[in-house]
Amino acid sequence: MKKLESFSEKITLSFLILSICGFIFTGLLGLAILIALSIFSPLWAIKKGIVAVCAVLVIPYASIVAYWLIMKIREKVTEWYDEKQFQDVTKAGLISFMSSIVILAILFVLQDILTKFPLLNLIWFPLYFFIALLIFSGTIIYMNKRVLD
């Protein structure tokens, strides 16, 4: 394994690790668990456990965000992202935002159509959060695929 030469490379690596964690652990696993809960759990169990399950899924991502923030604060620079990271975050943010409008519209229509199906009322926010994080992190990973090689 190549030794990281500079503090900047460590920041870039932690930025990519953050995106990978957001994509795989929080996004994909969050969606998988929400789908599994929706299919295999009774409504009362989902009501009781949805907040705890989502909190557990977000903890690793939040920990890496905190680590990245601490590293950026220690760096003592005025710019939080380098040029490439800024472009990637901007593009990923735009793609995520535009996608989230469509996703929220679909959830809104489904919730209106399925009024007798109270599950969607419980899981709409975690569902939206995990999908938006999956799209955002996936876009950043895709734009940085040459760095990962």
C-alpha positions as CSV (number, residue, x, y, z in Angstrom):
1,M,0.0,0.0,0.0
2,K,1.3,3.4,-0.9
3,K,2.1,5.7,2.0
4,L,0.2,9.0,1.9
5,E,2.6,11.8,1.1
6,S,0.8,14.8,2.4
7,F,-1.9,16.1,4.7
8,S,-3.8,17.0,1.5
9,E,-3.8,13.3,0.4
10,K,-5.2,12.3,3.8
11,I,-8.0,14.8,3.5
12,T,-8.8,13.6,0.0
13,L,-8.8,10.0,1.2
14,S,-11.0,10.8,4.2
15,F,-13.4,12.6,1.8
16,L,-13.6,9.5,-0.4
17,I,-14.0,7.2,2.6
18,L,-16.9,9.4,3.7
19,S,-18.5,9.0,0.3
20,I,-18.0,5.3,0.3
21,C,-19.4,4.9,3.8
22,G,-22.4,7.1,2.8
23,F,-23.0,5.0,-0.3
24,I,-22.5,1.5,1.0
25,F,-23.2,1.5,4.7
26,T,-25.6,4.3,5.2
27,G,-27.4,4.5,1.8
28,L,-27.5,0.9,0.5
29,L,-27.8,-0.8,3.9
30,G,-30.3,1.7,5.1
31,L,-32.5,1.1,2.1
32,A,-32.1,-2.7,2.4
33,I,-33.1,-2.6,6.1
34,L,-36.1,-0.3,5.5
35,I,-37.3,-2.7,2.7
36,A,-36.8,-5.7,5.0
37,L,-38.6,-4.0,7.9
38,S,-41.4,-3.1,5.6
39,I,-41.9,-6.6,4.3
40,F,-41.1,-8.7,7.4
41,S,-42.0,-6.6,10.4
42,P,-45.4,-5.7,11.9
43,L,-46.3,-2.0,11.9
44,W,-46.0,-1.7,15.7
45,A,-42.5,-3.0,15.6
46,I,-41.5,-0.5,12.9
47,K,-43.1,2.3,14.9
48,K,-41.1,1.3,18.0
49,G,-37.7,0.7,16.3
50,I,-37.4,3.0,13.2
51,V,-35.6,5.8,15.0
52,A,-33.1,3.5,16.7
53,V,-32.4,1.6,13.5
54,C,-31.9,4.8,11.5
55,A,-29.7,6.3,14.2
56,V,-27.4,3.2,14.3
57,L,-27.1,3.3,10.5
58,V,-26.2,7.0,10.6
59,I,-23.6,6.8,13.4
60,P,-20.6,5.6,11.2
61,Y,-21.3,8.2,8.6
62,A,-21.6,11.0,11.2
63,S,-18.4,9.8,12.8
64,I,-16.5,10.1,9.6
65,V,-18.0,13.5,8.9
66,A,-16.8,14.6,12.4
67,Y,-13.3,13.2,11.7
68,W,-13.2,15.0,8.3
69,L,-14.3,18.2,10.0
70,I,-11.7,17.9,12.7
71,M,-9.0,17.3,10.0
72,K,-10.2,20.4,8.0
73,I,-10.2,22.6,11.2
74,R,-6.6,21.5,12.0
75,E,-5.6,22.3,8.4
76,K,-6.5,26.0,9.1
77,V,-7.2,27.0,5.6
78,T,-10.1,29.2,4.4
79,E,-11.3,26.8,1.7
80,W,-12.9,23.6,2.9
81,Y,-12.7,21.8,-0.4
82,D,-10.0,21.7,-3.0
83,E,-11.0,22.6,-6.5
84,K,-11.9,19.0,-7.6
85,Q,-13.8,18.3,-4.4
86,F,-15.8,21.5,-4.8
87,Q,-16.7,20.6,-8.3
88,D,-17.7,17.1,-7.3
89,V,-19.7,18.2,-4.3
90,T,-21.5,20.8,-6.4
91,K,-22.4,18.4,-9.2
92,A,-23.4,15.7,-6.7
93,G,-25.5,18.2,-4.8
94,L,-27.3,19.3,-8.0
95,I,-27.9,15.7,-9.1
96,S,-29.1,14.7,-5.6
97,F,-31.4,17.8,-5.3
98,M,-33.0,17.2,-8.7
99,S,-33.4,13.5,-8.0
100,S,-34.9,14.2,-4.6
101,I,-37.6,16.4,-6.0
102,V,-38.7,13.5,-8.2
103,I,-38.4,11.1,-5.3
104,L,-40.4,13.3,-3.0
105,A,-43.1,13.8,-5.7
106,I,-43.3,10.0,-6.0
107,L,-43.6,9.5,-2.2
108,F,-46.2,12.2,-2.0
109,V,-48.3,10.6,-4.7
110,L,-47.9,7.1,-3.2
111,Q,-48.8,8.4,0.2
112,D,-52.0,10.0,-1.2
113,I,-52.9,6.9,-3.2
114,L,-52.2,4.5,-0.4
115,T,-54.0,6.2,2.5
116,K,-55.0,2.9,3.9
117,F,-51.4,1.8,4.0
118,P,-49.9,3.6,7.0
119,L,-46.4,2.2,6.6
120,L,-45.3,4.9,4.2
121,N,-46.2,7.6,6.7
122,L,-43.7,6.0,9.1
123,I,-40.8,5.4,6.7
124,W,-41.0,8.3,4.2
125,F,-38.3,10.4,5.8
126,P,-35.7,7.7,6.4
127,L,-36.5,6.4,2.9
128,Y,-35.9,9.8,1.4
129,F,-32.7,10.4,3.5
130,F,-31.1,7.1,2.5
131,I,-32.0,7.5,-1.2
132,A,-30.6,11.1,-1.3
133,L,-27.4,10.0,0.5
134,L,-27.0,7.1,-1.8
135,I,-27.4,9.3,-4.9
136,F,-25.1,12.0,-3.5
137,S,-22.3,9.7,-2.3
138,G,-22.6,7.5,-5.4
139,T,-22.2,10.6,-7.6
140,I,-19.1,11.6,-5.7
141,I,-17.6,8.1,-6.0
142,Y,-18.3,8.0,-9.7
143,M,-16.6,11.3,-10.3
144,N,-13.6,10.1,-8.3
145,K,-13.3,6.6,-9.8
146,R,-9.9,7.4,-11.2
147,V,-8.6,8.4,-7.7
148,L,-9.8,5.0,-6.4
149,D,-7.9,3.0,-9.1
